[in-house]
Amino acid sequence: MKKLFTVGLASLLTAGALYAGTYNIDRSHSNVGFKVKHLMITNVTGNFDKFTGSIEFDEKTKTVTAITGNIEASSINTDNAKRDKHLRAPDFFDTAKYPNLTFKLNSIKDDKAYGILTIKDVSKEVVLDFDFNGSIKDPWGNTKIGVELAGKINRKDFGLNWSKTLETGGLVVADKIKLLIEIEAKMVK
């Protein structure tokens, strides 16, 4: 009976492994972007050019079970070299001291992703809108999935405190940052 139980348990675990897969983020088809109000009248957009990560996806249940991501803070790009240099400095990301931003998914409930975001060694739980855009085989036989995460964070929660007050009372840089993360990931074979 014990042997039968062991064989049965092994079969269940093996069957689960057949449907679960690890997918690595394809940086050339993904974007880690943001926007923030500047002078309270317009948005400055940007992204991070260098990032890695993986997604665990259960093909049988069509559910994402894990997401991890690592972003190189110094790869920030707002299409303005002077601004990007300031964003890398101690006033903002202090990339010499804190080279990486990380994200680790805790859970997904309905259309919300709950995870831990770490910036400048400050880790906070964030809640992001979550969309699973499906899975597909590309023309080269690779299995790929698409995922989107979007939401808002307060930059000051992570020690990104620099700003200046305008004569009218507004701020040069708003506290709220809108995130938009669009991921295409390829199954690891």
Secondary structure, 3 states (H helix, E strand, C coil): CHHHHHHHHHHHHHHHHHHEEEEEECHHHCEEEEEEEECCCEEEEEEECCEEEEEEEECCCCEEEEEEEEEEHHHEECCCHHHHHHHHCCCCCCCCCCCEEEEEEEEEECCEEEEEEEECCEEEEEEEEEEEEEEEECCCCCEEEEEEEEEEEEHHHHCCCCCCECCCCCECEEEEEEEEEEEEEEECC
